[in-house]
């Protein structure tokens, strides 16, 4: 497979890396209908769209097929990069083969994270409920996923999502995790315990593989939550998508003041932002007080 024309070393192309829930996908319905025009334009212009999410390999492989995407994707908040057949022909040192996929694992194994979360909770006195403690029916109730989708969400390998009884205790748990070389982050509904990797490391690793293969490009990324901060820091053009209520995630707003902002939440805002990228237009920056509604 030859390199797409949009990524030839002579032309200088674009690679778009995106979070899913709250960005490309609606945070409640998980639909992406309002993003279809931008998806079609990316396909027409042969601009790769790299999915980068806390979702599992099983969830994201199914979504990539549904969206007819033939590009690598990043699973479980940077736990691994998955290369479907034909998505990348360059060498991927350290990758293992599984069925028709190549998988480059970057994060700690989930079994270790489950054990660590229970030990951290016991040692800090923080009451938590991890995915390992939840039945599929509870996952459905908490997320709005269908029964089959909830089963895919439980097929975790590199990340353990969890709920806490008292949000004020999260800082204590986070400090204890960091002392063990692990990290906590917060997504749309759950906190996440990870080890050894995050979305930023996975994005940087993938972009380095592209460049090693001779691709010449600029990178852009879209996200809406704290877990997306490493992703957005790893790209040249970070774009923050507002949350469902129109506000910005406070961590992203404080840490990325020069980032661009999608005009509205969810897939509609994602669509407008990606079309601006393709057309070479700039979006308002977060640090513009008028754009934040401040006076």
C-alpha positions in Angstrom: 0.0 0.0 0.0 1.5 3.3 -1.0 1.3 6.4 1.2 -1.8 8.6 0.7 -1.2 11.6 -1.4 -2.1 13.9 1.4 0.8 12.5 3.4 3.5 12.4 0.8 6.8 13.9 1.9 6.5 16.6 -0.8 3.0 17.8 0.0 3.0 18.1 3.8 -0.3 16.6 5.0 -2.4 16.4 8.1 -3.1 13.7 10.7 -6.1 14.2 13.0 -6.2 12.4 16.3 -9.4 12.5 18.2 -11.1 11.5 21.5 -14.5 9.8 21.1 -17.1 10.3 23.8 -18.0 14.0 24.0 -16.0 14.8 20.9 -16.6 12.7 17.8 -19.4 10.8 19.6 -22.3 12.3 21.6 -21.6 11.8 25.3 -25.1 10.4 25.9 -26.2 8.7 22.7 -22.8 7.8 21.3 -24.0 8.8 17.9 -21.9 10.7 15.4 -24.5 11.7 12.8 -23.7 15.4 13.2 -20.0 14.7 12.4 -20.7 12.9 9.1 -19.8 15.9 6.8 -16.4 16.2 8.3 -15.8 12.4 8.3 -16.7 12.4 4.6 -14.3 15.3 3.9 -11.5 13.5 5.7 -12.1 10.5 3.6 -12.3 12.5 0.4 -9.0 14.3 1.1 -7.3 11.1 2.4 -6.5 12.7 5.8 -6.0 9.9 8.4 -8.3 10.0 11.4 -6.7 8.3 14.4 -9.2 7.4 17.2 -7.7 7.8 20.7 -10.0 6.9 23.5 -10.5 5.2 26.9 -12.5 2.6 25.1 -11.3 -1.0 24.7 -9.8 -2.6 21.7 -13.0 -4.6 21.1 -15.1 -1.4 21.2 -12.8 0.6 19.0 -12.2 -2.1 16.4 -16.0 -2.3 15.9 -16.3 1.5 15.7 -13.4 1.8 13.2 -15.1 -0.8 11.0 -18.5 1.1 11.2 -16.8 4.3 10.2 -14.8 2.6 7.4 -11.5 3.8 8.9 -8.3 2.1 7.8 -5.9 3.7 10.2 -4.3 2.8 13.5 -6.2 3.6 16.7 -5.2 4.1 20.3 -7.1 2.3 23.1 -7.6 2.5 26.8 -6.1 6.0 27.3 -2.9 5.1 25.6 -2.5 1.6 26.8 -1.8 0.3 23.3 -1.8 1.2 19.7 -3.6 -1.1 17.4 -2.7 -1.5 13.7 -5.5 -3.1 11.6 -4.5 -4.8 8.3 -3.4 -2.3 5.7 -3.4 0.7 8.2 0.4 1.0 8.3 3.1 -1.0 6.5 6.1 0.3 8.3 7.9 -1.7 11.0 6.4 -1.5 14.5 9.2 -2.6 16.9 7.8 -4.5 19.9 4.3 -5.1 18.4 2.7 -8.5 18.8 0.3 -10.1 16.3 -3.2 -11.1 17.4 -5.4 -12.5 14.7 -5.1 -9.9 11.9 -4.0 -7.1 14.1 -0.6 -5.8 15.3 -0.7 -4.5 18.8 1.9 -2.3 20.4 1.3 -2.5 24.2 2.5 0.6 26.1 0.6 0.5 29.4 0.6 -1.8 32.4 -1.5 -5.0 32.3 -5.0 -4.5 33.6 -4.7 -7.3 36.1 -1.9 -5.4 37.9 -4.0 -2.2 37.8 -7.0 -4.0 39.4 -4.9 -5.3 42.2 -3.2 -2.0 42.7 -6.5 -0.1 42.8 -7.8 -2.3 45.5 -4.6 -2.0 47.5 -4.5 1.8 47.1 -8.1 2.1 48.2 -7.5 0.0 51.3 -4.3 1.9 52.2 -5.9 5.3 51.7 -9.3 4.6 53.1 -10.9 5.7 49.8 -14.0 3.7 48.8 -13.9 2.9 45.1 -15.8 0.6 42.7 -13.8 -0.4 39.7 -15.0 -2.0 36.4 -13.8 -5.3 37.8 -16.4 -4.9 40.5 -19.3 -4.0 38.2 -21.7 -6.4 36.4 -22.6 -5.7 32.8 -26.0 -4.5 33.9 -24.4 -1.9 36.1 -22.2 -0.7 33.3 -25.3 -0.3 31.1 -27.0 1.7 33.8 -24.0 4.0 34.4 -23.1 4.5 30.8 -26.3 4.1 28.7 -24.6 1.5 26.6 -26.5 -1.4 25.2 -26.0 -4.9 26.6 -23.6 -6.0 23.8 -21.7 -2.7 24.0 -21.3 -3.0 27.8 -19.7 -6.5 27.3 -17.2 -4.9 24.9 -16.5 -2.2 27.4 -15.6 -4.8 30.0 -13.0 -6.4 27.8 -10.3 -4.2 29.3 -6.5 -4.8 29.0 -4.5 -1.7 30.1 -6.8 0.6 32.1 -9.1 0.3 35.1 -12.0 2.8 35.2 -13.5 3.4 38.6 -16.0 5.4 40.7 -15.3 7.0 44.1 -17.8 7.5 46.9 -16.3 10.8 47.8 -14.8 13.0 45.1 -12.9 15.0 47.6 -10.8 11.9 48.4 -9.5 11.5 44.8 -6.4 13.7 45.5 -5.3 11.4 48.3 -5.7 8.4 46.0 -3.9 10.1 43.2 -0.8 10.9 45.4 -0.7 7.2 46.5 -0.9 6.0 42.9 1.9 8.4 41.8 4.1 7.0 44.6 3.7 3.6 43.0 4.5 4.9 39.5 0.9 4.9 38.4 -1.4 7.8 37.4 -5.0 8.8 37.8 -7.0 10.8 35.3 -10.7 11.7 34.9 -12.8 11.2 31.8 -16.4 11.9 31.2 -17.9 9.5 33.7 -15.1 7.6 35.5 -11.7 8.1 37.0 -9.0 5.9 35.4 -6.0 4.2 36.9 -3.2 3.7 34.3 0.5 2.8 34.4 3.4 3.3 32.1 1.5 5.2 29.4 -1.1 7.8 28.6 -2.7 9.2 25.4 0.3 11.5 24.9 2.9 8.8 24.9 0.8 6.7 22.5 0.3 9.7 20.1 4.0 10.6 20.2 4.9 7.0 19.5 2.5 6.7 16.5 3.6 10.0 15.0 7.2 9.0 15.3 6.4 5.8 13.5 4.8 7.8 10.7 7.8 10.1 10.4 10.2 7.2 10.4 8.2 5.8 7.5 8.8 9.0 5.5 5.5 10.7 6.1 5.5 14.5 6.2 2.6 16.1 8.1 1.2 18.4 10.7 -0.8 17.0 13.6 -4.0 18.1 15.1 -6.0 16.7 18.0 -9.4 17.1 19.5 -10.7 16.3 23.0 -13.0 17.4 25.8 -11.9 16.0 29.1 -8.9 15.8 31.5 -7.8 12.4 30.1 -7.3 14.2 26.7 -4.7 16.6 28.1 -1.7 14.4 27.2 -3.2 13.9 23.7 -3.6 17.6 23.1 -0.1 18.4 24.4 1.3 15.9 21.9 0.0 17.6 18.8 0.7 20.8 16.9 -2.9 22.1 16.8 -4.8 21.1 20.0 -8.6 21.8 19.8 -10.8 21.6 22.9 -14.4 20.6 22.4 -16.8 22.1 25.0 -18.7 19.8 27.3 -22.3 19.1 26.9 -23.4 22.1 29.0 -21.1 24.4 26.9 -18.4 24.9 29.5 -14.8 23.8 29.1 -13.1 21.2 31.2 -11.3 23.3 33.8 -8.0 21.3 33.5 -7.9 21.8 29.8 -8.9 25.5 30.1 -6.1 26.1 32.6 -3.4 24.0 31.0 -4.0 24.8 27.3 -4.8 28.5 27.1 -3.4 28.8 23.6 -5.4 25.8 22.3 -8.2 26.4 19.8 -11.9 25.9 20.7 -14.7 24.1 18.8 -17.7 26.4 18.5 -20.3 24.0 20.2 -20.2 20.7 22.1 -20.1 17.2 20.8 -20.2 16.0 17.2 -21.5 19.3 15.9 -18.6 21.2 17.3 -16.2 18.4 16.3 -17.6 18.6 12.7 -17.1 22.4 12.6 -13.6 22.1 14.0 -12.4 19.4 11.6 -13.8 21.2 8.6 -11.8 24.3 9.7 -8.7 22.1 9.9 -9.2 20.7 6.4 -9.9 24.2 5.0 -6.9 25.7 6.8 -9.0 28.0 9.0 -8.1 28.9 12.6 -10.6 28.7 15.4 -10.8 31.1 18.4 -8.3 30.4 21.2 -9.2 29.5 24.8 -7.2 32.4 26.1 -9.5 34.9 24.3 -11.7 36.1 27.2 -14.5 37.2 24.8 -14.8 33.6 23.5 -15.2 32.3 27.1 -18.1 34.7 27.7 -16.0 36.8 30.1 -16.2 40.6 30.3 
